Amino acid sequence: MLAKQLFYTRLASIPGRYELFWKELDYVKNLWKNRPDLKVEDAGIAALFGLECFAWYCAGEIVGRGFTFTSYYP
């Protein structure tokens, strides 16, 4: 019963997430248009966010390989 409730709760949150995605995308487009006015702090935060995304990607790949750094198990 709990799984069903969780499913419908997640399903109900999709329209809100969809709207927030487009708002964030519009914000990024606006920043890109006005990039000469971009502050160093904002650029630094964006760079750190990109670095964090890359780090989580690398961690996920390592976990997916069975905690090996070189290759997948044969």
Secondary structure, 3 states (H helix, E strand, C coil): CHHHHHHHHHHHCHHHHHHHHHHHHHHHHHHHHCHHHCCHHHHHHHHHHHHHHHHHHHHHHHHHCCCCCCCCCC
